[in-house]
Each structure stands twice: as C-alpha cells, then as structure tokens.
Amino acid sequence: MIKFNLYKEGGLKVHFLKKDETIEEFKSFLDKKEFSGKLKEILYLPSANEDSHVFLGLGEDEIKLEDIRNIFFDLGNLFRKNKEHEVEIKMPELGICNKKTIMAAYEGLRHSEYNFTKKSDAKDEDFELTVNYSAFKGPEEKLRQGLDTMENIMDGVFLARNLVNETANIIYPETLANIAKEKLESVGVKVTVYEEDEIEKIGMKAFLNVARGATNRPRLIVMEINNSDDEKMALVGKGLTYDSGGYNIKSPSGMNFMHCDMGGAGTVIGTMYALGKSKAKVNVVAVVAACENMISGTSYKSGDIIDSMKGLTIEVLNTDAEGRITLADAVHYATNDLGAKKIIDLATLTGAVTIALGEEYTGAVTNDEEFYKEVLEAAKVSGEKIWAFPYDDAYKNLNKSEVADLRNTTGRDAGSITAGLFVGEFVKENTPWVHLDIAGTAYKNKAEGYLPKRATGVHVKTLFNLLNPTDC
C-alpha cells in the first residue's frame, strides 16, 4: 500500500542528478562510487541512524513520462527489497506537466507492487510505503486529483492482469461473467450477462459455432456507462477463456498459455472498472463474447460454412482462427444493435503480429485515420506502442471465399492485416473503427521495464486516456 503526502518531508532522501551533475555534500563519495548520473543509474546509501540516501540518474536528454514510470518502478523495487517504509522525494523541474509527472511517478511505484503467484508457500506481503513528495509548486488539489485518477487506472490494469493470468480452470465464461458483474457493479457500471438461449435469440450464430464443443457454455457480457451526452463508444474484447485450436489443434506447448486468449476481454473489463471508479463522464458500452474453443463431437469443424449475425456466411478453413469469428458477431451487435457510433476491438488475434512487431508494438487496422490518430495519441501519453498496418482493398479481397461470403483465414501472408479486415467486415457501415491486435503485447514471455512476465493489462491506460483524458 502506498500513501502519498504532498509537500511534506521525512524518510530516506532521494536525490535526482543529471549526467555529470553532483551534490557538493556528497561529491567525494559519488566520485568514489563512480556515479555518473546516466539515466536510471541508482546508488543506494543506507545508514544505521536512518539518514539514508538514494542517488538516481536522469541522464542528459529530455526526460519523458515513460522514463519517470520506469525510474519510479526501479525505486519501488529498491524500497521494497530494502524495507524502506518512508521516503522523501524532491522532484526537480523536468519541463513536464506537474500533474502528469506525479501520476507517472505513482504509476511506476504501483507497478512495482504487482505479483501474481499460485505457489503454496507464497506469503501475502503487505508492504506499506509512505511517500513524502515535495517539488516544484503546484495546486495540491489538482495533484491529488491526478493521484486518485492514476490509482483508479492502475486498479483497472491490475484487474485486467489478474483475469488474464488466472488459468482456464478458474476463469471460464461463467466465472468471467460473474467477476465482471461483481467488480463492475460495485463501481456503478451496468452489467448484463446473456446465457446461451438468450444469445441464440439475439442471433449470434458465428459466436455460438465456436462455442459448440465446450462443456463450459458461453456468455455474452455487456457493460455500460452512460454519464454523458457524447456519442456512444464501443469497446469489444476477444473473450476466448481457453483456446485448444479446435480440430486444427495447437501444439502442446502452444496450448500451455491459451488461458491468455481473453486478453482483449481483460482489457475492456479493466477499463470499465477504472472508468467506473473514476465516475468518468463518458458514454461507453463494452462487449465480450466469452467462450472456449474445444474439441468434442459437437465442435465446429474445418470446412464448415456457418452463418453470422450480420447475415454474411463464413467458410471455416481453420478452427484455430476462431477469435475473429466471435468478434464478427460482437462488433456487429455493438454497432448495429447497441448503437455505438465508434468502435475499438482488442484481441490476441494472430501469431503473425508477433512476427511483424514482436512484443513491443500492438498492430492496428483502421477504416478511419482521424479516429486512429486519437487512439494513437492516447497510447503515446500512456506509454503503450501501436503501429498501423495498411487498410487496402487488395488485402480485403483475400478474405473472399469461393463458396461463402468470407473465409476465416488467408494463410500466412499478411495474416494480421487480413484477420483485422475480416473483423471490420462486420462493423456497421460508415462507423469509425480501430482494431488492435494485442497478441504480442498482452502476455509477455519475459519481463520488460515495469511490465511483468505474463499478463500486462495493455491498453487499459490507452482506452481510459482516450475516453477520459487528463488535463494538465
């Protein structure tokens, strides 16, 4: 737990130094330790009489918000490791908005708290940290508002991470729906859960085909906040709580982490939680078509031609290209039935996106450049990287089938683009749409900076900042 006191003193003192800058009082010691002040360089000087110090390098270039997040993530880990429970931070003038600076600092410290483990000998560590934060002058009320907002965002990020990290014996469509309802209704979000018979009445034929083989039956989760007169925005998250690949079965190693195939669902649920906690003045609906893609005598099969809610027929050439089929009905429902005027879908959709962009960037496909620029700007503020793929009829034509309206895979070439464009075929005409393929960014193979190994909660921050931007 982190307690932030504004404009107070006391505790371990953190000194921030630009490259080759020094503090006369400590010059001989810093020279002896060869502390140069390069970016993120840390020198910890503990003291038996509680007069401890930390020296932290700021480098020589302009400091960005992402640098602050990473610096304070490292500081948080140092405080926790050395059981430093009270610290004094005097931030220098960095040329960045005061409010956004303190928000980034708090975010970095919160990231250092996150740990997901199921080890039987794991202990619940209730580490309490008091931060006495003093710096450049600024209205305390405004800074406190920024801290409260970032606390809500990080609670949403952690909820998303926890949902995606939990394995398929814990999170399946019913339990995902129950958790969403319990968590979101507690912060004022309206949640409606539809069971299979109701989903059939809605007409989601494509979604239900993917769900056919599973013992755990599907759920359609609809989450709504209507606190403004703005045009309704839809967030749609892929909700495959487990993906075996179906009859186009994955390799054993490929299936080990397929509980993470609901990364998009985790993101939209986490975002709605953060917005609800913040009492944000937004008009947004989130949709998750939750199911498992399993193998049984009732499973859909390669070669099937299936219907969709929109009326387009789909030739199933690969049962492991199932996410786009569930999203087809979900995005159509959001834009056609729920009346969303703009839509973003997020999905751990293709392995091809990791070949193209690795785990650094989320791949995007969009039919509206202006809307995409808004999403991209929110992502930059959030420190979350997005790269747009081409939107081109030549790629759209690859999705055409000889025996149905569309086919659900086009093979290896341009796989992330054609998958995104497949989903776009089901968005209501003339609706601005951005598709985010988070297969490489929602679940990492190794920790990087403040992002942990496994679930990252990617784009909760982006969506929150898009819908409820922070002023300075």
Secondary structure as UniProt FT lines:
FT   STRAND          2..6
FT   STRAND          12..17
FT   TURN            19..20
FT   HELIX           24..26
FT   HELIX           27..32
FT   TURN            33..34
FT   TURN            39..40
FT   STRAND          42..45
FT   TURN            48..49
FT   STRAND          53..57
FT   HELIX           65..81
FT   TURN            82..83
FT   STRAND          86..91
FT   HELIX           98..111
FT   TURN            112..113
FT   TURN            120..121
FT   STRAND          129..135
FT   HELIX           140..165
FT   TURN            168..170
FT   HELIX           173..185
FT   TURN            186..188
FT   STRAND          190..194
FT   HELIX           196..202
FT   HELIX           205..211
FT   TURN            212..213
FT   STRAND          219..226
FT   STRAND          233..243
FT   TURN            246..247
FT   HELIX           252..255
FT   TURN            256..257
FT   HELIX           258..262
FT   HELIX           263..277
FT   TURN            278..279
FT   STRAND          283..293
FT   TURN            297..298
FT   TURN            302..303
FT   STRAND          305..306
FT   TURN            309..310
FT   STRAND          314..315
FT   TURN            319..320
FT   HELIX           323..332
FT   HELIX           333..337
FT   STRAND          342..347
FT   HELIX           352..357
FT   TURN            358..360
FT   STRAND          362..366
FT   HELIX           369..382
FT   STRAND          386..388
FT   HELIX           393..398
FT   STRAND          406..407
FT   TURN            413..414
FT   HELIX           415..424
FT   TURN            425..426
FT   TURN            429..430
FT   STRAND          433..437
FT   TURN            439..441
FT   STRAND          443..444
FT   TURN            449..450
FT   STRAND          454..455
FT   TURN            458..459
FT   HELIX           460..467
//
